[in-house]
Amino acid sequence: VEGTAQKVIDEVACAADALTTSSYVDINHWVRELAMRVALRVLADIPEDHADERPFAHEFERALSFFGLPLPVQMLRGPGTPYADMQMARAALDRMILAEVERRRVAGELGGGVLGMLLSCTDEAGEPLPGDTLRDHLATVLFAGHDTTTATMSFLVHELGRTPHARDELLAEIDDVLGGDPPRPEHLDGKALPVLERTINETLRRFPPAWHGPRHTVRDVELDGVLVPKGTDVHYSSWATHHLPEYYTDPVAFRPDRFLPGGEVDQLPKGAYVPFGGGSRMCLGKRFAQYEIRAITIALCQRVVLDLDPARPLRLSVAPTIGPKDGLPVFVRPRGRPSQAQAA
């Protein structure tokens, strides 16, 4: 992940520069397009001039949109249904991924990104990973580095828009540390900008994109006085846990300082803060998503101020991840960059 940081920074900066010419934008849609480009360039190593770049993005969104439909609609089967359309999109994605895998293997150029790493891997017998396995892994990391990043960035913009003091504190830190210069990879490590890190963590507490998750019991276990037998499927909800008043003071308030060293969150028991899940099944895309969110937040804060549209209050969608329903339109105000002297 550290090795991809500069590519992420460059891709984000290009998109953020273009945003400064706008006055009103759906930030959810803007981040979604950016996250897809980053995923394709950095994770799949598919360049902008690749013949399948636009079709791949289209089919990925087409397949993913199925899971945002109401559950009764998802259950419909037969020709012409959303399920059939999703299956066609999935088949198209499979063909493009497998064709790219075959092209690289024939050319002897495995390429970069996660796909390149997967192509260089072998199984226990020393054989290359089969195409369907490569497809499954790549689709997983593309989803993990795309949909959840989009939701988190949208909610971060929303919370900063309604919490001016938190936004001012974040802007001040970015100005002080970077002085108007673009970030370097070391600025995305989670330590260089502690206010930024607290802001992201509190956003993930309030709106964990993967708001629920499945687990499977490997032994009999008692949960809150209820015996759960071995082999039982169990779902947990990070959103519900993150809003328990016995763990979080005023849980619906946006308070990044909860995450100050020695503060409220440091006193929590294990499992009370799980935006990426926990245990051996923690989100595979966690580190990459964190780097990407830091890069996007810095780029936006250095260039613009995003104000909420009071005529478009936040509405939530909860499938497949929690996100803003019908987008998140914001007003865009250009922001002057501080000089090094001002930062000092």
N, C-alpha and C positions, 0 to 999 in steps of 0.2 A: 504493500500500500504506500509506504514512504516513497518508493521509486516512481509512483504514478503522480505524486503531488504536483510537480511542475506542469505536467500536461493538464491536470485539472485546473490549475491557476490560470494557464494561458487560455483555455477554452472559456472559462468563466469570465475572464477580463474582456474578451472579445464581445460576449453577449451583453455584459454590463455597460460597455461603452455605447453600444447601440441603443440601450434603454434610455440614455440621457436625452434622446431626441423626442421621447414620448411625454405626454402630459396625463394620460389616463390609460391604465393597462390592467388586464386580469393577471395578477402576479402568479396565481396558481397555474394558469396556462403557460405563462412565460417560463416559470421554473420547470414545468413538465417537459417542454421542448428542449430546454437546456440540459436537463438531467438525461434525456434520451441521447442527445449528442455526446455528452460526456461518457455515457455508458457504451455507446458504439465506438467512440474514438479510443477510450482508455481501457475498457474491459474487453471489448471484442477486437480492438485494433483495426476497425474498419474505417478507412480514410473518407474524407468528404467527397472525393471524386469517384468513389466505388459505385459501380452500377447498381448494386443492391441497397445502397445506403437509405434512400428514401422509401423504397418498397418495404425494407425491413422495419423501419420505424412505423410505417403505416400498418403493417400486419400485426406488429407487436401491440400497438394501441387498440387495434380492432379486436384482438383476442382478449386483451386485458379488460376492455370495456364491458364484456359479458358479465364479469363478476361484480360490477356496480349496479346491475339490474335488480329489481325486486325479486325475491326468492321464488314466488309463484311463476314469474316469467322465465327464470332460469330452469325451472322444472319442465317446461314445454319441450317436446321432442318432435322430430319430423322435419321434412323439407320446408324451408322458409322461416324456421324458428331462429331466435337468437343463438340457441345451442348449435344448430347446424352451421350458422355463420361463424361462430367461434371455432368450430372444428375445421372449417375451411381455412380460416386464418392460421390456425395452428399447423395445418398441413403445409401451407405456404412457407411458414417460418422454418419448419423442418427441412424443406427442400433447399431453402437458401443457406441454412447453417451447414447442412451436409455437403452442399456444393462447395461452400467456402473451405470446409475441412478437406475435401478431396483435392481442390485446387492447390492448397498449400502443401499437401503431402506429395502431390505429383511434382510440384516445383521445387520441393526440398527446402522451402522457406516457411518455417513454422509461424513466423510473425511474433508480435509482442502481445501485451495484455494478458488477461486470464486465458483467453482461447489459445494463445501461443504456449503458455505454461501447460495447459491441459494436453495439447498436442505432443508435448515433449515427455509426458508421463507414460509410465508403463504399469501393467498389472503385476501380480505376484509371479507370473510366468515370464515376465519380460516382454510381453506383447503390448503394442499400443492400445490405448483405450478405444473401445468400439464407438462407432458414430452416435448411437442412441445415448450412450453415457455422456459423451461430449455435449450433445444437444441438451440433455437434462441439466448438466452443471451450468452451461452457459445461460440457459433460460432462467435458472434460479438466481444467478448473480446479477443478471440484467434487471430482474424484477426487484431484487434486494437493493440495487443501487439506483433505482428509478422512481418507483411509486412512493416508497416511504420517504425519500428525500424531498419529493415534491410536496407531500403533505406537511412534513416538518417545517420546511421553509415558509410555506403559506401561513401556518399557525404562528411561527416566530414573527413574521411581519405583522400579523394581526395583533399579537400581544404587545409588541413594541408600539404599535399605533395607538393602542388604548392605555399605555402605561408610559407617559412621556419621560418620567424621571429615569426609568430603566433604559429607555432609548438614549437619553442624554449621557448616561454613565457609560454605555457601550460605545457611543461615538467618541467620547473623550478618550477612552482607552485606546481605540484604534488610531486616533490622531496622535496620541502621545507616543505609542510604540512604533508606528510606521511612518508618521510624519508625511503622509501623502504618497509614499513609495508603495509599489505593489508588494504583496506579501511574498516571502520566500518559503520554501517547503518547511523549514523549521518553525515557522509561525503557525503551522497547522497541526502541531503535535499535541495540542490540548493543554499545554503548560505556558506557552508564551503570552497568551491573552486570557487571563483567568476570568475577567468579566464576561467575555464572549462565551467561555466554557460554561459558566453558571447560567447564562441566558439560554443557551442551547439545552442544557440539562433541565431547566425549569419548563421549557417548551415541551420537552419530551415527557416530563411528568404530567403536565396538564393535558397533552394530546399525544399519547403514545400511538404512532401510526398502526402498528400491529397490536391492536387494543385487546385482543384475546388470542389464546394459543392452545394447542392440544398437547397433552402428555399421556403416557401409557404406563400404568403401574406395573412395576416388575416384581412387586411383593405385596402382601397384605399390608395396609397402612390405615391408621386412624386419623381422620381429619376433623377436627373440632367435634369430637365425640361420635363421628360417623365412620363405621368400618367400610373401607373401600377395598374389595378383594383384588388379588393379583389378576392382571390381565384386563383391567377396566380402563376405558378411555375417559380421561378427565380434561375439562377445559378450565383454564384460569383466565382472569381478566386483569390485565395490567392497569387499564383505565380505572376500574373499580378500586383496586388496591391503592392507586396513587391519589385517590380522593377520600380515603378513610380518615375521619377527623381525629381518631386516636393516634394516627401517625403524623398527620400534617395539619398544622394550625391554619385555619381559614383555607381549606384545600382548594377552593375555586379561585383564590387570588393568585395573581402572577407575581411571585417573589423570588427572583434569582438568588437573593442572599440566603435563601434556605441552604444553598450549597456552599456557603463559606466554610473554610476549614474549622472543624470543631462545632459547627452549627447543627441545625435541626436534622438534616439528612444524615450526618455522621453518626447520629444516635439511633438510627433506625435498625431494626432487626433484618437479617438476611431475607431477601425476597420482597421487601417493602418497596423497593424501587427497581423495576425490571422493564425498562422501555425496550430492551432488545431480547427479552426472555432471560432465562438463566440456566445454569447447569451445562451439560455437554451439548445441549441443543440450542445454545445461544445463537442469535442471528449471524449467519455467515458473512453478511454484508456490513456488519457493524462498523468496522474500522474505516472502510471505504466511505460509507455514508457520513461518518463524522468528519472526515477530511473534506468531503465535498460540501457539506453544510457550512463548515468554517470558511471555506474559500468563497462561497456564494455570499455569505453574510458580510464578510470583509469587503468584497467588491461592491456590493450595494451600498454599504455604509459610507464608503469613500466617495461615491459619486452622486447619490440621490438620497432624498428623504421621501418615504412612502407614507402617505396619509390615507386613512380609511375613508371610504365613502359612506356617510351616515345613512344614505338612502338604500344601502345594500348591506344589511346586518348579516353576521355570520350564521350560516345554516350548515348543519353537519350531515355528511353521508358516512355510513359505517360499513361499506362493503366495496372491495375486499379489505381495504384499510380505512381507518377513519380519516376523513378529509373534508374540505369545505365544499358543500353542495352548491352547484351552479357557479363555482369559481370564487375568486376574491378580488374584485376590482379595487384599485387604489389610485389616488392622485400622485403623480410623480413631480417632485420639485428638485431641480438640479442643486447640488451641494458643492460649494467651493472647497477645493482641496487645501489643506493646511500646508504651509511651507515647513521646512526643517527647522527654521528659526522659531516659528510659532510653536511647533511641537516641543522644542527644547524649553 
